[in-house]
Amino acid sequence: MNRVSESLDKLHNRILSDAKLKADETIREAQAKADQIIAEARQRAQKEADELLAKAKLEAEAVRRSILSSKVRANRLRVLDEKNRIVQEVLGAVEERLSNIAKSSRFGETAQRFVAEAVKAVDSDQPVVRLGFKGSSKQNLDSVSKVLPKGSKLVFEEDPVDGLGGVVASDAEGRIIFNNSFRSRLERLDSQLLMSYAGSKKLFHLTEVEDTGLPEGATRYQAMELLAKASTVKNRITTLTTALDLGDSTVETLKAPVNNLEELARFLDDETLKLEHTVRQIEDEQGRLQTEKEQASELSRFLSGLENVGVSLDAIAGSGFLTSLAGEASTESIPSVQRELDQITYGNLIFAITNTSEKSQTFLAIFPSVFQDDARQAVTALGAKPGPPWTDLPSDPKEAKEVIDLKLSDLDNSSKELVDKETSLAKDEGPRVKSLATLSEILDLRTKALAGSTATEATVLLQAWVPERNTNELGEGLSKACNGLATMYVEEEGARNQSPASDSAEEKDPDPPTLVKAPAWTRPLQSVIDNFGVPAYGEINPLLFMIFTFPVMYGLMFGDFGEGPLILILGLFLWRTKKKGASLGDFFQPFVNGAELIVMLGIGITIFGLIFGDFFGFDSSMVFGFKPIFSPLEGEVTVGNVTVPRYMVFTLAFGVFHLLFGMALGAYNLIRRSEWKEAFFGPLCWAWFYAAGVFVIAQIALSGFKFSIALQNPLYLPLVFVPLLLSAWKEGGMHAMELFIQSISNTFSYLRIWALNLADFYVKFAIFLALGGPAITPFSLLGAALGNLLVMILEGLIVFVQALRLHWVEWFGKFYEGTGFPFTPYHEPTSWTVPLNG
């Protein structure tokens, strides 16, 4: 019993001990869990606190920058207000002087000129002229009656016109009014003199003025109506130019109101309307003659058919069983006319379209005369215009056909007379139309420029980028050109190159347009670069390097010292044509524009042709007796058990150095902007990986493609993969994979240089052999000439595209983004000879 009791005690103690252990373990786990929960909660709270703090800092920074920006705007506003006040003072002084002009000795002459200009602008037989100057009397204004036409009405105002004095003329009905007061002339003069000066200097890249930071009272320049007028009149003059086929007409000197856009638009509208009336008359007459010719031709064919079957023409005149109906209808309604006539005549209908114009067609219908009245009513109801029936024709079809043929001859003569009239019109009015076209271009350009500006009651505010080195010159020239009524205010660039977190009080300015400084002979090559993207400030313009690499790459693919001089001569001819300003037609104009680039390519082809010993596809040793310096077709490189052409290895090596140079330029761009990390983990790591990879692959190839050599040297694999892993760590694994793939594909892309060089030779040689080569015969020489001509035309273009691709795709991707936008200064046509009036 005691033994059982002891066993129970032991069991009891054991259970208690196990329970205590279990409880302790549970407590420890719970405590650990609680600590973990508390730690996680603290981390979340800390994270949320950090996020809130960061957000608060950002908001505080935004508020601070907003306050600073407001201060900057306020400062600029005060400056602009002050400048506006100064301008107003200047204008006030000018107005004071103008208002007292009646006391000057030349007042009578000035008043007469104002009246004459106003009367001419109104262009009325009975103009009404209102005249009023401060301090003037009726006696000292009597002299103006000398310049008034008969039937004019002169009204003397007691108060000055528009407050300063001047003249206002109108027609008798008051529909046309021309304000020639001093105030109106001032408003017309200042902005247009400014635009004229800006257009002549070609140094103002105009931008739209922002709505914020404007002087008090300034509003957006109201130009919508004027824009519509300018666009309309420009299109009308372009249509006139096309219709008259002006060619190389000279330019007529016109006295036009170029200092007033409203008046210039009215002037162009009136002049264009006069010419349009004459041209429209000629075009309408040509259309009528064409319609009559088509109808007469159709009738002549019909009469030939009647003559063949022996049917009299009396039936066609309406007295027999047939009649005719000719007319004109819109293109959309012609099917309805034909369908209606077919139903009325129960299918007894001959229907033909005799002429087609842009909006209408003429027709000829022949059917039984019993349906004549119903048919005429039906086509009239459908909107057609029936023509007169044929009469006074001989009953014999043969004689009638002779009459119709005679009429056709008369119509041809009339058409020739119209052509001569149109040619004479183009010769007489061509210079005037060309001047009007130039003026319409000026109107369009000035209106668009002013549409992006703002204006107060007496000033216009334009905003533009100008070259920094020309600011002083432009400021002085602008003031002088506008008689002291214009001022140029130069704003500092401020924080354009500073980070957003900078403590500068300046607001971040927009990026400026890129003014590319390059010699004139490099402009075609620069345009090739610009087509990819305009260089931005802060990145290298590839032009300096492409002056060498583009002709070199072209010559490596297309070297021939027979074809090269021909292309060089072609380039020099096109260059001369370009300098003369001559045109070779729309198709050849792109080649004229790129003449300097063609000269560069011709030099590259010639130099590498001499190196390769290629003369129109023949070896130089056969023709001239000297061996080539380096032949792309000869020489091999043995790598282990593999033999590859020497030129193929050379092109791969050229590609490697070209790509590494691009990566170096990419690193330089970033270092130049103090982006050190981006430079290291970007182009520098890429160049490291690429150079190490090429070195290791070259070692493997030289060892006979024993890949184990990469494992024998412990430095090889780290050299290759460390930069790749660094790039993956910074930019991500996909970026590293992209670098790996691009490195391989870009390198092998340069093999196209080798392939196209082979194609250049074998295409010429194949055509030479096809026509009798290698024996020298007239046919084989013809084959050689045809082969070279084919290569120069087709392969020359193909090689250009491939050289462009190797630069744009393979090379530019290493360093060049081209995110800028071009400096496009405001300019006006320079060939116009229209004098400024007023």
JOGICOR-V300315 format. One line per field, one symbol per residue. ss: DSSP state (H for helix, E for strand, C for the rest). psi: psi as a letter, one per 30 degrees, with the letter a starting at -180 (. if undefined). A space follows every 50 residues. Layout:
# JOGICOR-V300315
ss->???
psi->???
This chain:
# JOGICOR-V300315
ss->CHHHHHHHHHHHHHHHHHHHHHHHHHHHHHHHHHHHHHHHHHHHHHHHHH HHHHHHHHHHHHHHHHHHHHHHHHHHHHHHHHHHHHHHHHHHHHHHHHHC HHHCCCHHHHHHHHHHHHHHHHCCCCCEEEEECCCCCCHHHHHHHHHCCC CCEEEECCCCHHHCCEEEEECCCCCCEEEEEHHHHHHHHHHHHHHHHHHH HCCCEEECCCCCCCCCCCEECCCHHHHHHHHHHHHHHHHHHHHHCCCCCC CCCCECCCCCHHHHHHHHHHHHHHHHHHHHHHHHHHHHHHHHHHHHHHHH HHHHHHHHHCCCHHHCCCCCCEEEEEEEEECCCHHHHHHHHHHHCCCCEE EEEEEECCCEEEEEEEEEHHHHHHHHHHHHHCCCEECCCCCCCCCCHHHH HHHHHHHHHHHHHHHHHHHHHHHHHHHHHHHHHHHHHHHHHHHHHHHHHH HCCEECCCCEECEEECCHHHHHHHHHHHHHHCCCCCCCCCCCCCCCCCCC CCCCCCCCCCCCCECCCCCHHHHHHHHHHHHHCECCCCCCCCHHHHHHHH HHHHHHHHCCCCHHHHHHHHHHHHHHHHHHCCCCCHHHHHHHHCHHHHHH HHHHHHHHHHHHCEECCEEHHHHCCCCCCCCCCCCEEEECCEEEEHHHHH HHHHHHHHHHHHHHHHHHHHHHCCCHHHHHHHHHHHHHHHHHHHHHHHHH HHCCCCCCHHHHCHHHHHHHHHHHHHHHHHHCHHHHHHHHHHHHHHHHHC HHHHHHHHHHHHHHHHHHHHCCCCCCCHHHHHHHHHHHHHHHHHHHHHHH HHHHHHHHHHHHHHCCCCEECECCCCCCCCCCCCECCC
psi->eeeeeeeeeeeeeeeeeeeeeeeeeeeeeeeeeeeeeeeeeeeeeeeeee eeeeeeeeeeeeeeeeeeeeeeeeeeeeeeeeeeeeeeeeeeeeeeeefg ffflfgeeeeeeeeeeeeeeeehkfilkkkkkkkgllfegffffffgklk glkkkkkelkkgfflakkkllefgekkjjhleeeeeeeeeeeeeeeeeee ehgjjklkklflhllkfklkkjgeeeeeeeeeeeeeeeeeeeefiebhla kkkkjlifgjeeeeeeeeeeeeeeeeeeeeeeeeeeeeeeeeeeeeeeee eeeeeeeefhklfeeffffbfllljkaklleffeeeeeeeeeeeghfikj kkkfkkaeflkklkkklkffgeeeeeeeeefggljklklklhkkfkeeee eeeeeeeeeeeeeeeeeeeeeeeeeeeefeeeeeeeeeeeeeeeeeeeef fglllaeglkjkklklkefgeeeeeeeeeeeghggkkkkjklfbhegllf glgkgkkkllklljjkjklefgeeeeeeeffekkklkflkkfeeefeeee eeeeeefgkjgeeeeeeeeeeeeeeeeeefglkgleefeeeeegeeeeee eeeeeeefeeefhjjhfkkffeefgkkkejkfflklkkjbgkklkefeee eeeeeeeeeeeeeeeeeeeeefggieeeeefceeeeeeeeeeeeeeeeee efghhjfffffejffeeeeefeeeeeeeeefleeeeeeeeeeeeeeefff ffeeefeeeeefeeeeeeefhflfkjleeeeeeeeeeeeeeeeefeeeee eeeeefeeeeeefffkehglkljilkllkfflhkkkl.
